[in-house]
Amino acid sequence: MLREMNQNFARPGLSFETGNGGLTRAVISTPLANGEIYLQGAHVAAWNPVGEEPVLWLSKQSHFSPGKPIRGGVPICFPWFGPNAEDATQPAHGFARLIEWQVIATRTKADGITEIELGTTIGTFKLTYGVEFGSVLKMTLRTEVSTQSTEDQVFEDALHTYLAVSDVRSVLIKGLEAASYIDKVDQALLRPPSGSPIHFSGETDRIYLETISDCVLVDSGIQRSIRISKSGSMSTVIWNPWIEKSKRMPDFGDDEWAQMACVETTNVAGNRIKLLPGESHSTTATISVVT
């Protein structure tokens, strides 16, 4: 399988290999960037522009096993976010991050950016995921409803981005000062806009609604800022499990909470997407290092 994949899809600076847990991954190493994407879950596990430290965080305790989610990087949550509202026995965050995706195409663009396109089908949804590895990381999830569907389809999606930080207690996230949010740590209460940047001082799980704003994570510990831009997304999730919840998660190291912060490009809760048969929607997240 790997030989055939490399014959059909390898490009200068892009090859396929057996990764952690025997899972297949594409590895990118070019003059612009380094990166990894696993076919299970179409999961971007690593990215950094050349000369920069890793931008994405990945747990040392993460499962790399068929049918289990990878903890860190950029999981795809689809067709629901969090627990399934109608059936608690269904997997959290849906099926997209648990299944093997197929490689559709790879490209080396004129500007040196390496692109990989993956696809899968979940029920009546056809999913296509395009990822561009360069000095900027661009990820676009396109969802199309089959014309064979007999009714409208509703879904949630999220590019659940884990960012590597020096110490989450000393970072700030700017860009959501004017957005109200659902506070999932406090009874899912709807909170008014804070008017100030986000500072982490405990477990944080917030859905910021009706926002298309860029976010900038300012990390004074390593003198680096990370910009998260988006399109096709009307909500942003901010998450850190903090101390006690980290200890309850088997795929999350007890002390790893301090080195990560999630800034997630989403359409969830009141911003879920509704499509007619034959319609499509694209959600894009673009990650860049601001110096």
C-alpha positions as CSV (number, residue, x, y, z in Angstrom):
1,M,0.0,0.0,0.0
2,L,2.7,2.5,0.9
3,R,4.7,1.7,-2.3
4,E,1.6,2.3,-4.4
5,M,0.8,5.5,-2.5
6,N,4.3,6.8,-3.0
7,Q,4.2,5.9,-6.7
8,N,0.9,7.7,-7.2
9,F,1.1,10.7,-4.8
10,A,4.7,11.4,-3.6
11,R,6.1,14.8,-4.5
12,P,9.4,16.5,-3.8
13,G,9.3,17.0,-0.1
14,L,6.2,14.8,0.4
15,S,6.2,11.0,1.0
16,F,4.1,8.4,2.7
17,E,5.4,6.2,5.6
18,T,4.3,4.1,8.5
19,G,3.8,6.4,11.5
20,N,3.1,5.9,15.2
21,G,1.1,2.8,16.0
22,G,1.5,1.6,12.4
23,L,-0.8,4.3,11.1
24,T,-0.1,5.7,7.6
25,R,1.0,9.3,7.4
26,A,2.2,11.8,4.9
27,V,5.4,13.6,5.9
28,I,6.3,17.0,4.5
29,S,9.8,18.4,4.5
30,T,10.4,21.3,2.1
31,P,12.3,24.6,2.2
32,L,9.1,26.3,3.5
33,A,7.8,23.9,6.1
34,N,7.7,20.6,7.9
35,G,4.6,18.7,8.7
36,E,2.7,15.5,9.1
37,I,-0.8,14.4,8.3
38,Y,-2.3,11.0,9.2
39,L,-4.8,9.3,6.9
40,Q,-6.8,8.2,10.0
41,G,-9.0,11.2,10.7
42,A,-7.2,13.3,8.0
43,H,-5.3,14.5,11.1
44,V,-2.7,17.2,10.8
45,A,-0.3,16.1,13.5
46,A,2.6,18.6,13.0
47,W,3.5,21.8,11.2
48,N,6.1,24.5,11.5
49,P,7.6,26.9,9.1
50,V,11.3,26.2,8.6
51,G,13.3,28.0,11.3
52,E,10.4,28.0,13.8
53,E,9.6,25.8,16.7
54,P,6.6,23.4,16.3
55,V,3.4,25.3,16.2
56,L,1.0,22.4,16.9
57,W,0.9,20.5,20.2
58,L,0.7,16.7,20.3
59,S,0.3,14.8,23.5
60,K,3.0,12.3,24.4
61,Q,0.3,10.0,25.7
62,S,-1.8,10.1,22.6
63,H,-3.3,6.9,21.2
64,F,-2.2,6.0,17.8
65,S,-4.5,3.1,17.2
66,P,-7.2,2.3,14.6
67,G,-10.5,3.8,15.6
68,K,-9.2,6.0,18.3
69,P,-8.7,9.7,18.1
70,I,-5.2,11.3,18.1
71,R,-4.8,13.8,20.9
72,G,-3.4,17.1,19.6
73,G,-2.6,18.6,16.2
74,V,-5.8,19.4,14.4
75,P,-8.6,16.8,14.8
76,I,-11.7,17.2,12.6
77,C,-14.9,17.1,14.5
78,F,-17.9,16.1,12.3
79,P,-20.9,15.8,12.0
80,W,-21.3,16.9,15.6
81,F,-19.2,18.6,18.3
82,G,-18.8,17.2,21.7
83,P,-21.3,14.4,22.8
84,N,-24.0,13.5,20.4
85,A,-27.2,15.3,21.6
86,E,-29.5,12.4,20.7
87,D,-27.4,9.3,21.5
88,A,-24.7,9.4,24.2
89,T,-23.3,6.1,23.1
90,Q,-22.1,7.7,19.8
91,P,-18.4,8.8,19.8
92,A,-17.6,12.3,21.0
93,H,-17.0,14.8,18.2
94,G,-18.4,12.4,15.5
95,F,-16.9,9.9,13.2
96,A,-14.6,12.0,10.9
97,R,-11.6,11.8,13.3
98,L,-11.9,8.0,13.7
99,I,-12.0,6.7,10.2
100,E,-9.4,6.3,7.4
101,W,-9.6,8.9,4.7
102,Q,-8.5,8.4,1.1
103,V,-5.8,10.4,-0.7
104,I,-7.4,12.2,-3.7
105,A,-4.5,14.3,-4.9
106,T,-1.2,15.9,-4.0
107,R,0.3,19.0,-5.6
108,T,3.5,21.1,-5.4
109,K,2.3,24.7,-6.2
110,A,4.3,27.3,-8.1
111,D,5.1,29.1,-4.8
112,G,6.6,25.9,-3.2
113,I,3.5,25.1,-1.1
114,T,2.8,21.4,-0.8
115,E,-0.9,20.5,-0.9
116,I,-2.6,17.2,-0.1
117,E,-6.3,16.6,-0.6
118,L,-8.1,13.8,1.2
119,G,-11.7,12.6,1.1
120,T,-14.3,10.4,2.7
121,T,-18.1,9.9,3.0
122,I,-20.1,9.9,6.2
123,G,-23.8,9.1,5.6
124,T,-25.2,11.6,3.1
125,F,-22.2,13.9,3.5
126,K,-19.2,13.9,1.1
127,L,-16.2,15.4,2.8
128,T,-13.1,16.8,1.0
129,Y,-10.2,18.2,3.0
130,G,-7.4,20.2,1.5
131,V,-4.3,21.1,3.5
132,E,-1.6,23.4,2.3
133,F,1.8,23.1,4.1
134,G,3.9,26.2,3.6
135,S,5.1,29.2,5.6
136,V,1.4,29.3,6.5
137,L,-0.8,26.3,7.2
138,K,-4.2,26.4,5.4
139,M,-6.9,23.8,6.0
140,T,-10.2,23.7,4.2
141,L,-13.0,21.2,5.0
142,R,-15.6,21.1,2.3
143,T,-18.9,19.3,3.1
144,E,-21.4,18.5,0.3
145,V,-24.8,16.9,0.8
146,S,-25.7,14.1,-1.6
147,T,-28.3,14.8,-4.1
148,Q,-29.8,11.5,-3.2
149,S,-30.7,12.9,0.2
150,T,-34.5,13.4,0.7
151,E,-34.2,16.2,3.2
152,D,-32.1,19.1,4.6
153,Q,-29.0,18.0,6.6
154,V,-27.7,19.8,9.7
155,F,-24.2,19.3,11.0
156,E,-21.5,20.9,13.2
157,D,-17.9,21.0,12.2
158,A,-14.6,22.0,13.9
159,L,-11.0,22.2,13.1
160,H,-9.9,21.5,16.7
161,T,-6.5,23.2,16.6
162,Y,-4.1,22.5,19.5
163,L,-1.4,25.2,19.7
164,A,2.0,24.7,21.4
165,V,2.7,27.3,24.0
166,S,5.5,28.0,26.6
167,D,3.1,28.2,29.5
168,V,-0.7,28.6,29.0
169,R,-0.8,30.8,32.2
170,S,1.2,33.5,30.5
171,V,-0.4,33.6,27.1
172,L,-3.1,36.0,25.8
173,I,-5.7,35.4,23.1
174,K,-6.9,38.5,21.3
175,G,-9.8,38.9,18.9
176,L,-12.8,37.7,20.8
177,E,-13.3,40.7,23.1
178,A,-16.6,41.7,21.4
179,A,-18.1,38.2,21.2
180,S,-20.5,36.6,23.7
181,Y,-19.8,33.0,24.7
182,I,-21.2,29.8,26.2
183,D,-19.3,28.9,29.3
184,K,-19.3,25.1,29.3
185,V,-17.4,25.0,32.6
186,D,-20.2,26.9,34.3
187,Q,-23.5,25.2,33.4
188,A,-23.3,26.3,29.7
189,L,-24.4,29.8,30.7
190,L,-24.3,32.5,28.1
191,R,-21.8,35.1,29.0
192,P,-21.7,38.7,27.6
193,P,-18.6,39.9,25.8
194,S,-15.7,40.4,28.2
195,G,-14.2,43.4,26.4
196,S,-10.7,42.1,27.2
197,P,-8.2,39.4,25.8
198,I,-8.5,35.9,27.2
199,H,-6.2,34.9,30.0
200,F,-6.1,31.3,31.3
201,S,-6.4,30.9,35.0
202,G,-8.3,27.6,35.3
203,E,-10.2,25.1,33.2
204,T,-11.5,26.9,30.1
205,D,-14.1,25.6,27.7
206,R,-15.9,28.4,25.8
207,I,-17.9,28.6,22.6
208,Y,-17.7,32.1,21.2
209,L,-20.7,32.8,19.0
210,E,-21.4,34.9,15.9
211,T,-17.7,35.7,15.3
212,I,-15.7,35.7,12.2
213,S,-12.7,37.5,13.8
214,D,-9.1,36.5,13.5
215,C,-7.6,35.4,16.8
216,V,-4.0,36.1,17.8
217,L,-2.3,34.0,20.6
218,V,0.4,36.1,22.2
219,D,3.1,34.0,23.8
220,S,5.5,36.2,25.7
221,G,7.5,33.2,27.0
222,I,8.9,32.4,23.6
223,Q,8.4,35.8,22.0
224,R,6.0,34.4,19.4
225,S,2.5,35.2,18.3
226,I,0.3,32.8,16.3
227,R,-2.6,34.1,14.1
228,I,-5.6,32.0,13.5
229,S,-7.7,33.3,10.5
230,K,-10.8,31.7,9.2
231,S,-13.6,31.8,6.7
232,G,-16.9,29.9,6.6
233,S,-16.9,29.7,10.4
234,M,-19.2,31.6,12.7
235,S,-18.0,30.3,16.1
236,T,-14.7,29.9,17.8
237,V,-13.9,27.5,20.7
238,I,-11.3,28.1,23.3
239,W,-10.2,25.2,25.5
240,N,-7.7,24.1,28.1
241,P,-8.5,21.2,30.5
242,W,-6.2,22.5,33.3
243,I,-5.0,20.2,36.1
244,E,-7.8,17.9,37.3
245,K,-9.4,17.2,34.0
246,S,-6.0,16.3,32.5
247,K,-5.6,13.7,35.1
248,R,-8.9,12.1,34.1
249,M,-7.9,11.8,30.4
250,P,-5.9,8.6,29.6
251,D,-4.5,10.1,26.4
252,F,-3.4,13.3,28.0
253,G,-0.3,13.6,30.2
254,D,-1.1,14.8,33.7
255,D,1.2,17.8,33.4
256,E,0.8,18.6,29.7
257,W,-2.0,21.1,30.1
258,A,0.5,23.9,30.6
259,Q,2.0,23.5,27.1
260,M,-1.2,23.8,25.0
261,A,-4.1,26.0,24.2
262,C,-6.9,25.2,21.7
263,V,-8.2,27.9,19.4
264,E,-10.8,26.0,17.3
265,T,-12.4,27.1,14.0
266,T,-16.0,25.9,14.3
267,N,-19.6,26.0,13.3
268,V,-21.3,24.7,16.5
269,A,-24.2,25.2,18.8
270,G,-26.4,28.0,17.4
271,N,-24.0,28.3,14.5
272,R,-24.4,24.8,13.1
273,I,-24.8,24.5,9.3
274,K,-27.9,23.5,7.4
275,L,-27.7,22.4,3.8
276,L,-30.1,21.3,1.1
277,P,-29.4,18.2,-1.0
278,G,-26.7,19.2,-3.5
279,E,-25.5,22.2,-1.5
280,S,-22.0,22.5,0.0
281,H,-20.1,24.5,2.7
282,S,-16.4,25.1,3.2
283,T,-14.8,25.9,6.6
284,T,-11.2,27.2,6.4
285,A,-8.6,27.8,9.1
286,T,-5.3,29.5,8.3
287,I,-2.5,29.4,10.9
288,S,0.5,31.7,10.7
289,V,3.4,32.7,12.9
290,V,3.6,36.5,13.6
291,T,7.1,37.7,14.4
